[in-house]
Amino acid sequence: MLETLEMGRRVFWIDDGTYLRRDPVPWMSDLSKYDMQIPDSWATGKLNSGVSFFNPTQRTISLFQKLLNIAELPLERDRLTWASTNLLIDPRGELRDFQHTHTQPKRPSVLDDDIFDNEPSIAAKAGYGQVEFESPWDGGLDVRILDVKKFRTSSGRLGRKQFDFEKKRREEALYFHCLCCGDVYTNDLIAGALGFHQPSLTYDLATPTSIPKLPLVLKLVSLRGTASEMQHAMSFLLQIAHESGRTVVPPLTGTLLDKDEQGETRETEKYVWRLFPVSIWAHPSSVHASTLPQSVHLPPTSIKVREPSFVQHAADHLRSTFPDQRESTRLVDELTETLVLDVSDPEIKDMKDLIQRLTRPFWSTERIVALEGIERVKGKKGWELKSEFGRVSMCKVGLESREKESCDQLCPL
């Protein structure tokens, strides 16, 4: 970026976790009027913020030269200390945090859209407190803050299924930037180039030059019940997938049944990453066991897990990338047809019999298989779960924070 600015060229910065829904330029100010136009979430210690625009002025160049100098500091602690402040507000670094070097850059606090809750939040105010301001950097850097309604950062509730208030917000946005795409611990992005965004697991498609080898998938018809029933259903799915050599694709949402204060049954629909630590299942090496509570029970690390919309995304990828290839068409047909297997069928005697069915024709050749009837075999002889799969840990849904939630708080354990 610095080299491009020094050549006298304007720079549009678009993060790889961002996709544009419309041309952003008409919604920006005159491109020649300001040194930089940035979203509300941008700070010099947090450059990864969606869409930004920079003019090749001497003040902008000097700012990026400073950022480059910081990035080249030999000691990591020094780099992190400088990253803990925002040079637009604190050009001398007087607000650097020497005690908590992993904190966010110092800036006025602001709540983004409360995308984690099932109810809409109040409109967020601009973190910089005004639409435009003159930064004290290098004698005066003219900064424009982009409209927060059009240039909005999201932590990822942008799956195929959305709540009503989310759909309304989505129509107002020009782009979405997913801070929590992929595993919440490593923040590796999923399907960013394809325009699919969810704070889920991982995305594994081949390069555009070759047709991907897609796994055999096992999933649930639906996830619904009390916490105990959901826990058993997911444990069951994980064990069957592991023993049949299939890949787990969890449902996007689950419906939790519990009692309200009046004793009436209450239904709450939640995204699966709010019910189970699916990111850790998919990336077991991303978090050290010693950092988790001793009571946390995770499934074996050999289980393969994909994101909830993996099947749909893979089909869309094949249609758009290999539209006229016979092998691609065949794979799309397989991905769009799901065979449902009722495990409570009287002809299926026990767990061993179920595994044999899934590993022999014709079930073994079916790309997508969904299980149902799990609750009807729970507790019966021959249907016991192995200790390494039974009662996998769930998120503590009652501990959800309503304010200032971050990616690593998606699933408190």
C-alpha positions in Angstrom: 0.0 0.0 0.0 2.8 2.4 0.9 4.5 1.9 -2.4 1.3 2.4 -4.3 0.6 5.7 -2.4 4.2 6.9 -3.0 3.6 6.4 -6.8 0.8 8.9 -6.5 -2.0 6.4 -6.9 -5.2 6.3 -4.9 -5.8 3.1 -2.9 -9.1 1.3 -2.3 -8.6 -1.3 0.5 -11.1 -4.2 0.5 -10.4 -6.9 3.0 -10.5 -10.5 1.9 -13.4 -11.2 4.3 -15.5 -8.6 2.5 -17.8 -8.8 -0.5 -19.5 -5.8 -2.2 -23.2 -5.9 -2.8 -23.2 -2.5 -4.7 -20.7 0.1 -6.0 -19.5 1.9 -2.8 -18.3 5.0 -4.5 -21.7 6.8 -4.8 -22.1 6.4 -1.0 -18.7 8.0 -0.3 -17.7 11.6 -0.2 -15.8 13.3 -3.0 -12.7 11.1 -3.4 -10.4 14.1 -3.7 -11.7 15.9 -0.6 -10.2 13.9 2.2 -6.9 12.2 3.0 -8.7 9.0 3.9 -12.2 7.7 4.1 -12.6 4.8 6.6 -15.4 2.8 8.3 -16.2 3.5 11.9 -14.3 0.3 13.0 -11.0 1.4 11.4 -8.0 2.1 13.6 -4.2 2.1 13.0 -4.0 -0.9 15.3 -6.8 -2.6 13.5 -6.5 -2.1 9.7 -8.7 -5.1 8.9 -12.0 -3.3 8.8 -13.7 -3.8 5.4 -13.6 -1.0 2.8 -11.3 2.0 3.1 -10.0 4.7 0.7 -6.7 6.6 0.8 -5.5 9.5 -1.2 -1.7 9.7 -2.0 -1.1 12.8 0.2 2.1 13.3 2.1 0.1 13.0 5.4 -1.3 9.7 4.4 2.1 8.4 3.2 3.7 9.5 6.5 1.1 7.6 8.5 1.6 4.3 6.5 5.4 4.8 6.7 5.0 4.9 10.5 2.8 1.7 10.4 5.4 0.0 8.3 8.2 1.0 10.8 6.1 -0.4 13.6 5.6 -3.7 11.7 9.3 -4.0 11.3 10.2 -3.6 15.0 12.2 -6.7 16.1 10.4 -7.2 19.4 6.8 -8.5 19.3 5.9 -6.7 22.5 6.9 -3.4 20.9 4.8 -4.1 17.9 1.8 -5.1 20.0 2.2 -2.1 22.3 2.0 0.3 19.3 -0.9 -1.7 17.9 -2.8 -1.0 21.2 -3.4 2.7 20.2 -4.9 4.6 17.3 -2.5 7.0 15.8 -5.3 9.0 14.3 -6.3 10.0 17.8 -3.0 9.5 19.6 -0.2 10.3 17.1 2.6 10.2 19.7 1.5 6.9 21.2 0.9 8.3 24.6 -2.1 6.0 25.1 -0.1 2.8 24.4 -1.2 -0.1 26.7 2.0 -1.6 28.1 0.1 -3.9 30.4 -2.4 -5.5 28.1 -0.8 -5.5 24.7 -3.4 -7.7 23.1 -6.2 -5.2 23.7 -8.1 -3.4 21.0 -6.7 0.0 19.9 -7.6 2.8 22.2 -10.6 4.7 20.8 -14.0 5.8 21.9 -16.1 2.7 22.9 -18.9 1.7 20.6 -21.3 -1.1 20.2 -21.7 -2.6 16.8 -25.0 -4.1 15.7 -25.9 -6.6 18.5 -25.8 -9.5 15.9 -25.6 -12.2 18.5 -29.0 -11.7 20.1 -32.4 -12.6 18.7 -33.7 -9.1 19.2 -32.5 -6.0 17.4 -30.4 -3.5 19.3 -30.5 0.3 19.3 -28.6 2.0 16.5 -24.9 2.2 17.1 -23.2 5.6 17.3 -20.0 6.3 15.4 -16.9 5.3 17.3 -15.1 8.5 16.3 -18.1 10.6 17.5 -18.4 12.6 14.2 -18.8 12.1 10.5 -15.5 13.9 9.7 -12.6 15.2 11.7 -9.1 16.5 11.4 -6.6 14.1 12.9 -3.6 15.7 14.7 -1.3 13.4 12.7 1.4 15.2 10.7 -0.1 18.6 11.1 -3.7 17.7 10.2 -5.0 14.6 8.4 -8.5 15.0 7.0 -10.6 12.0 7.8 -14.1 11.0 6.7 -16.0 8.3 8.5 -18.2 6.3 6.2 -21.9 6.0 6.8 -22.3 3.2 9.4 -25.6 2.1 7.8 -24.0 1.5 4.4 -20.5 0.5 5.5 -21.0 -1.9 8.4 -18.9 -4.4 10.1 -20.6 -7.7 11.1 -19.4 -10.5 13.3 -21.0 -12.9 10.9 -24.7 -13.8 11.4 -25.0 -13.9 7.6 -25.8 -17.5 7.0 -28.4 -18.7 4.6 -31.1 -18.5 7.3 -31.7 -15.1 8.9 -34.0 -13.5 11.4 -36.5 -10.9 10.1 -34.6 -7.9 11.6 -31.4 -9.1 10.1 -32.9 -9.3 6.6 -34.0 -5.7 7.0 -30.5 -4.6 8.1 -28.9 -6.5 5.3 -30.9 -4.6 2.6 -29.4 -1.4 3.9 -25.7 -2.5 3.7 -23.4 -2.1 0.8 -21.0 -4.9 2.0 -20.4 -7.2 5.0 -17.2 -7.8 6.7 -17.0 -10.9 8.9 -14.8 -10.6 11.9 -15.7 -14.0 13.1 -15.7 -16.0 9.8 -14.2 -19.4 10.3 -12.9 -20.8 13.6 -13.3 -18.2 16.4 -9.9 -19.0 17.7 -7.8 -18.7 14.5 -10.2 -16.5 12.6 -9.5 -18.3 9.4 -11.9 -17.1 6.8 -14.4 -19.5 5.1 -15.5 -19.1 1.5 -14.7 -15.4 1.5 -14.1 -15.3 -2.2 -17.4 -17.0 -2.8 -19.4 -14.5 -0.8 -20.5 -16.9 1.9 -20.0 -15.7 5.5 -20.7 -17.5 8.7 -18.8 -17.6 12.0 -18.6 -21.4 11.7 -16.0 -23.9 11.0 -13.9 -24.3 7.9 -14.3 -24.3 4.2 -12.4 -26.7 1.9 -13.0 -26.4 -1.8 -10.4 -27.1 -4.5 -8.8 -24.4 -6.6 -10.8 -23.2 -9.6 -8.7 -25.4 -11.9 -9.9 -28.7 -10.6 -13.2 -30.2 -9.5 -13.2 -30.7 -5.7 -13.4 -34.2 -4.1 -16.3 -33.7 -1.8 -16.8 -35.9 1.3 -19.7 -38.2 2.2 -21.8 -36.1 4.6 -23.9 -37.0 7.7 -26.2 -34.6 9.3 -29.4 -34.3 11.3 -32.9 -33.7 9.8 -33.4 -31.1 12.6 -32.0 -30.2 16.0 -34.7 -29.6 18.5 -35.4 -30.4 22.1 -34.2 -29.8 25.7 -30.5 -29.3 26.3 -30.1 -32.9 27.3 -31.9 -34.1 24.1 -29.8 -31.9 21.9 -26.6 -33.0 23.6 -27.5 -36.7 23.0 -28.5 -36.0 19.4 -25.2 -34.3 18.6 -23.2 -36.9 20.4 -25.0 -39.6 18.4 -24.3 -37.8 15.1 -20.6 -37.5 15.9 -20.2 -41.1 16.8 -22.0 -42.4 13.8 -20.2 -40.1 11.5 -16.8 -41.2 12.9 -17.5 -44.9 12.7 -19.0 -44.7 9.2 -16.3 -42.5 7.8 -18.5 -39.6 7.0 -18.0 -35.8 7.6 -20.3 -34.0 10.0 -22.3 -31.0 8.8 -24.1 -29.6 11.8 -27.5 -27.8 11.3 -27.4 -24.0 11.0 -29.8 -23.6 13.9 -31.3 -25.5 16.8 -34.5 -25.0 18.7 -33.9 -25.1 22.5 -36.9 -26.1 24.7 -37.0 -25.0 28.3 -39.4 -23.5 30.8 -40.1 -19.9 31.5 -40.8 -18.3 34.9 -44.4 -19.3 34.6 -43.5 -22.9 33.9 -44.6 -22.7 30.3 -42.6 -24.3 27.5 -40.4 -21.8 25.8 -38.8 -22.3 22.3 -35.6 -20.4 21.5 -34.0 -20.7 18.1 -30.2 -20.3 18.2 -27.4 -20.7 15.8 -25.5 -23.9 16.3 -22.3 -22.1 17.3 -24.3 -20.7 20.2 -25.3 -24.2 21.3 -22.1 -26.3 20.7 -18.4 -25.4 20.4 -18.4 -26.5 16.8 -15.4 -24.4 16.0 -13.2 -26.3 18.4 -14.5 -29.6 17.0 -13.4 -28.5 13.5 -10.1 -27.0 14.7 -9.1 -29.0 17.8 -5.5 -27.9 17.6 -6.4 -24.2 17.7 -7.0 -24.2 21.4 -4.8 -25.9 24.0 -6.6 -28.3 26.3 -5.1 -26.7 29.4 -6.9 -23.4 28.6 -10.3 -25.1 28.8 -12.2 -25.9 32.0 -11.5 -29.4 33.2 -15.2 -30.3 32.8 -15.2 -29.6 29.1 -15.7 -32.8 27.1 -14.7 -32.6 23.4 -15.2 -35.4 20.8 -12.1 -37.2 19.3 -10.0 -34.9 17.2 -10.1 -37.3 14.2 -13.7 -36.3 13.5 -14.1 -34.2 10.4 -16.5 -31.2 10.7 -17.6 -28.7 8.1 -19.6 -25.5 8.3 -23.4 -25.7 8.4 -24.0 -24.5 4.9 -21.1 -26.5 3.4 -23.4 -28.6 1.1 -25.2 -25.6 -0.3 -22.0 -23.6 -0.8 -20.3 -26.5 -2.5 -23.2 -26.9 -4.9 -23.2 -23.2 -5.7 -19.4 -23.3 -6.2 -19.7 -26.1 -8.7 -22.5 -24.5 -10.6 -20.6 -21.2 -11.0 -17.1 -22.6 -11.5 -17.7 -25.7 -13.7 -21.1 -25.0 -15.3 -20.6 -27.3 -18.3 -18.7 -30.2 -17.0 -20.4 -33.5 -16.6 -18.6 -34.5 -13.4 -19.6 -31.2 -11.8 -23.2 -31.7 -12.8 -23.2 -35.2 -11.3 -21.8 -33.9 -8.1 -24.4 -31.1 -7.9 -27.1 -33.7 -8.3 -25.7 -35.7 -5.5 -25.4 -32.6 -3.2 -28.9 -31.5 -3.8 -30.5 -34.9 -2.9 -30.6 -35.8 0.8 -31.6 -39.3 1.9 -33.2 -39.5 5.3 -32.5 -42.5 7.5 -34.8 -43.2 10.4 -32.6 -44.9 13.0 -35.7 -46.1 14.9 -36.8 -48.3 12.0 -37.6 -51.7 13.5 -35.3 -53.3 10.9 -32.3 -51.5 12.4 -31.6 -53.5 15.5 -28.8 -51.6 17.2 -25.9 -49.2 16.7 -23.8 -51.8 15.1 -26.5 -52.6 12.6 -26.8 -48.9 11.7 -23.1 -48.6 11.1 -23.2 -51.7 8.8 -26.0 -50.1 6.8 -24.2 -46.9 6.3 -21.0 -48.6 5.2 -22.6 -50.9 2.6 -24.4 -50.2 -0.6 -26.7 -48.5 -1.2 -26.3 -46.1 1.7 -22.5 -46.1 1.4 -22.8 -44.5 -2.1 -25.2 -41.7 -1.1 -23.5 -38.3 -0.8 -25.8 -36.7 1.8 -27.5 -38.7 4.5 -29.6 -37.1 7.3 -30.6 -39.0 10.5 -33.9 -38.8 12.3 -35.6 -40.7 15.1 -32.6 -40.5 17.4 -34.7 -39.6 20.4 -36.7 -42.8 20.0 -33.7 -45.1 20.5 -32.1 -43.1 23.4 -31.6 -45.4 26.4 -32.4 -48.6 24.6 -30.1 -51.6 24.8 -27.6 -51.7 21.9 -27.8 -47.9 21.4 -25.4 -46.8 24.1 -22.9 -44.2 23.1 -19.1 -44.7 23.7 -17.6 -42.7 26.5 -15.5 -40.5 24.1 -18.7 -39.4 22.4 -21.3 -39.4 25.1 -22.4 -36.0 26.6 -20.2 -33.7 24.5 -20.0 -30.3 26.1 -22.5 -27.6 25.1 -22.3 -23.9 25.4 -23.5 -22.3 28.6 -26.4 -20.5 26.8 -27.5 -18.9 30.0 -24.2 -17.0 30.3 -24.5 -15.1 27.1 -23.5 -11.5 27.4 -25.8 -8.9 25.9 -23.1 -6.3 25.5 -19.7 -5.9 24.0 -19.7 -9.5 22.8 -16.6 -10.7 20.8 -15.8 -13.6 18.6 -14.3 -15.8 21.3 -17.5 -15.4 23.4 -19.7 -17.0 20.9 -19.8 -20.2 23.0 -18.9 -19.8 26.7 -17.9 -23.2 28.1 
